[in-house]
């Protein structure tokens, strides 16, 4: 009895031990599955695993395609329906492979290849610096992007290792066939990713060195270009300083502001021209090519822009000859239109003139104050009169007053001349000095500057024509002052009468006696 009882107790203990082992096994399996679930949650949305599934699908479809091709070769040629069905399946498989062709040789597809390093042309101008900086930033982003792929592959490889070890523990604890299959798949997957990691690591190292080399070369070009810009800037600044000093020196030697103004514009033009030449030769590699192109195009350009070129040549003539300066009073006549005004500006293509109140405004236009833009080419084709050329600031003006035939014209002539002398004496002296200065430049013969009074017999009486020198800019002022003075002086004299158009009416109604016939000689 005791032996039986002892055996029964032993069986109970063994049963308890088995239950305990079973519980421990279930707990271990649960713990391992929890580990696997945690790893799966981390791998759930991993893009690399998604790509690996495409790689696995490619291998599977490729294997199926090979099997189909082998089957077609073994089918009896007479069984056309079977061959037709197999060929359709082959075409479908080939289409499927074409869709995922990038995964043919890589578990992660095209991600195994680094971004292409685009060739960058040499930096030849300042704008290229901006593009070069963008290019460097793009290369650095590509390097970071490819390095991140290596990190992601390394991370997923570690997770696959953990998952594989977990399944090995699970299989050792509970040796089910599906666990064995999962172990084989994970082992294959891990080996594939280890292979990819080695390839990417090597490629990343080479790719990084290549990018660093390209970045250094690009930065070197940027440095050279910045140095070139600095040198050009120093040349331009030096040119501006020299120009400023020249202008400062010339300003002391010019007695008239308009002369300095024109010289200043000429200097500015040549400074801009030299700066353009400096930039042209600095940033155009083949200047002879540009010159050749411009040579061929110059004929067409000259025809199409004839007026512009003529205006430009006109500007050169005006500047070099000094025929017109800023501030001069000029008169331009074209197609019956007369304009008298002061020159405000002389640009490369036009002369800007502000119309003033003049005798022309009074007798012809009846309006004034307008701004006219006169093309420079008019100096070749139209009449342009300068009232203030070469420092001359006076012009001859005349006042005509008609007296009757029975008036004392000599007395009237004397009175007019005295009034002219009184009012125009200052202008006479100024003109005499100005003409003396002009003798060194022009051949002057008639240089009389005293007022002149002429007498002419006209239809309605004797015209007393009084001529005098007056300010070119204010001729009407002196004219309106002297005209009433002469008129009042004439009217004070009893033997001088102002004439105006008259008619004589004969009121004799008697019969006129015919002339006596004279005898023939």
Secondary structure, DSSP 8 states (H G I E B T S, - for coil): -HHHHHHHHHHHHHHHHHHHHHHHHHHHHHHHHHHHHHHHHHHTT-HHHHHHHHHHHHHHHHHHHHHHHHHHHHS-TT-HHHHHHHHHHHHHHHHHHHHTGGGSS-TTGGGGS-----------SHHHHHHHHHHHHHHHHHHHHHHHHHHHHHHHHHHHHHHHHHHHHHHHHS--HHHHHHHHHHHHHHHHHHHHHHHHHHHHHHHHHHHHHHHHHHHHHHHHHHHHHHHHHHHHHHHHHHHHHHHHHHHHH-SSHHHHHHHHHHHHHHHHHHHHHHHHHHH-S-HHHHHHHHHHHHHHHHHHTHHHHHHHHHHHHHHHH-SS-TT-EEEEEETTEEEEEEEEEE-SSEEEEEE---HHIIIIIS----EEEEETTHHHHSEEEETTGGG--EEEEEEEEEE-TTS-HHHHHHHHHHHHHHHHHHHHHHHHHHHHHHTTTS-------S-EEEEEE-SSSEEEEEEEEEETT-HHHHHHHHHHHHHHHHHH-TT--B-----------S-----------
